[in-house]
Amino acid sequence: MQIRKVELIFGSITKPNKIRRLPVHTWKWDELPENIKELYLKDKPWELEGLYGDPRSAVPVQYHRLRIFREDRAYRIEFFNLAMSMFFDENTEEQRRIFRCLVQLEQEVK
């Protein structure tokens, strides 16, 4: 299945209901740099769809939401306190795959 577009929302929030105030960054697949496309095709983040992290583990909360729109449907990954999870939790291969994909897209925003 071909990826059509990728959407990223990220930032720090004090309460989960403030997520909707964060900016939405969207890229068409063809607009992304080759290194990001290669990473996504290698790491296949859509296979890791789900909710990660604990929104109650810190204030403010570091929030990331990645949506990948493919021909069949949209896949969604939400991650609360990504950096904290990477250093203090089990740090699984799945988390590292998500981390790589999120950080690369964040770099495109900055």
FENMOLIN-V559818 format. One record per residue. N is the residue number from 1. RES is the residue in one letter. NEAR is the number of other ideal C-beta (glycine too) atoms within 10 Angstrom. Layout:
BEGIN
[[N	RES	NEAR] [N	RES	NEAR]]
END
This chain:
BEGIN
[[1	M	8] [2	Q	8] [3	I	18] [4	R	13] [5	K	16] [6	V	23] [7	E	16] [8	L	22] [9	I	18] [10	F	20] [11	G	14] [12	S	12] [13	I	18] [14	T	9] [15	K	10] [16	P	12] [17	N	8] [18	K	14] [19	I	16] [20	R	9] [21	R	9] [22	L	16] [23	P	9] [24	V	11] [25	H	14] [26	T	12] [27	W	16] [28	K	11] [29	W	16] [30	D	9] [31	E	12] [32	L	19] [33	P	12] [34	E	7] [35	N	10] [36	I	19] [37	K	15] [38	E	11] [39	L	18] [40	Y	22] [41	L	9] [42	K	10] [43	D	19] [44	K	12] [45	P	19] [46	W	21] [47	E	9] [48	L	19] [49	E	15] [50	G	11] [51	L	12] [52	Y	19] [53	G	23] [54	D	13] [55	P	17] [56	R	10] [57	S	14] [58	A	14] [59	V	10] [60	P	12] [61	V	21] [62	Q	19] [63	Y	21] [64	H	25] [65	R	18] [66	L	23] [67	R	18] [68	I	22] [69	F	18] [70	R	14] [71	E	8] [72	D	9] [73	R	11] [74	A	13] [75	Y	18] [76	R	14] [77	I	20] [78	E	17] [79	F	23] [80	F	22] [81	N	21] [82	L	19] [83	A	14] [84	M	15] [85	S	21] [86	M	15] [87	F	8] [88	F	10] [89	D	14] [90	E	7] [91	N	12] [92	T	12] [93	E	9] [94	E	15] [95	Q	18] [96	R	12] [97	R	19] [98	I	24] [99	F	19] [100	R	16] [101	C	25] [102	L	19] [103	V	14] [104	Q	17] [105	L	21] [106	E	13] [107	Q	11] [108	E	14] [109	V	10] [110	K	4]]
END
